[in-house]
Amino acid sequence: MKCNIGTMDRIMRISAGLILIGLAVGNVIGSWGWIGIVPLATGLIKFCPLYPILGLNSCGQKGSKK
């Protein structure tokens, strides 16, 4: 899997994931907060399986500017 998530995208995903999980643990938003596992995981592995389908890439690797 190639990196397709850039630095800012990664920071936002990890932050949102941690916030949602924290709210779920605190029983503020109920079990819906566990959906935060998805953005947290994609931020940590730097790959989003939906991005290739949509033709997106926020990674900005050197070879991709052709």
C-alpha positions as CSV (number, residue, x, y, z in Angstrom):
1,M,0.0,0.0,0.0
2,K,1.4,3.4,-1.0
3,C,1.0,6.4,1.2
4,N,-2.0,8.4,0.1
5,I,-2.6,10.6,3.3
6,G,-0.5,13.7,3.8
7,T,0.6,15.3,7.0
8,M,-2.3,17.6,7.7
9,D,-4.8,15.0,6.6
10,R,-3.1,12.5,9.0
11,I,-3.1,15.0,11.9
12,M,-6.8,15.7,11.4
13,R,-7.7,12.0,11.1
14,I,-5.8,11.0,14.2
15,S,-7.2,14.0,16.2
16,A,-10.8,13.3,15.2
17,G,-10.4,9.6,15.9
18,L,-9.1,10.2,19.4
19,I,-11.8,12.7,20.2
20,L,-14.6,10.4,19.0
21,I,-13.2,7.5,20.9
22,G,-12.7,9.6,24.0
23,L,-16.3,10.8,23.8
24,A,-17.5,7.2,23.4
25,V,-15.5,6.1,26.4
26,G,-16.9,8.9,28.4
27,N,-20.4,7.9,27.3
28,V,-21.0,11.4,26.0
29,I,-22.1,10.4,22.5
30,G,-22.8,6.7,23.0
31,S,-21.5,3.9,20.9
32,W,-21.4,6.0,17.8
33,G,-18.1,7.4,18.9
34,W,-16.4,4.1,18.3
35,I,-16.5,4.9,14.6
36,G,-13.4,7.0,15.5
37,I,-11.4,3.9,15.1
38,V,-11.6,4.2,11.3
39,P,-10.0,7.7,11.0
40,L,-7.5,6.8,13.7
41,A,-6.4,3.6,11.9
42,T,-6.2,5.3,8.5
43,G,-4.2,8.1,10.0
44,L,-1.8,5.8,11.7
45,I,-1.2,3.6,8.6
46,K,-1.1,6.6,6.2
47,F,-3.5,4.8,3.8
48,C,-7.2,5.4,3.1
49,P,-8.8,2.6,1.0
50,L,-11.5,5.1,-0.3
51,Y,-8.9,7.6,-1.7
52,P,-7.8,5.4,-4.7
53,I,-11.5,4.8,-5.6
54,L,-12.1,8.5,-5.6
55,G,-8.8,9.3,-7.3
56,L,-7.5,11.3,-4.3
57,N,-4.0,11.6,-2.9
58,S,-3.0,14.1,-0.2
59,C,0.5,12.5,0.4
60,G,2.4,14.7,-2.0
61,Q,5.2,12.3,-2.8
62,K,8.0,13.5,-5.1
63,G,7.2,11.0,-8.0
64,S,3.5,12.0,-8.2
65,K,3.9,15.5,-9.6
66,K,4.2,14.4,-13.3
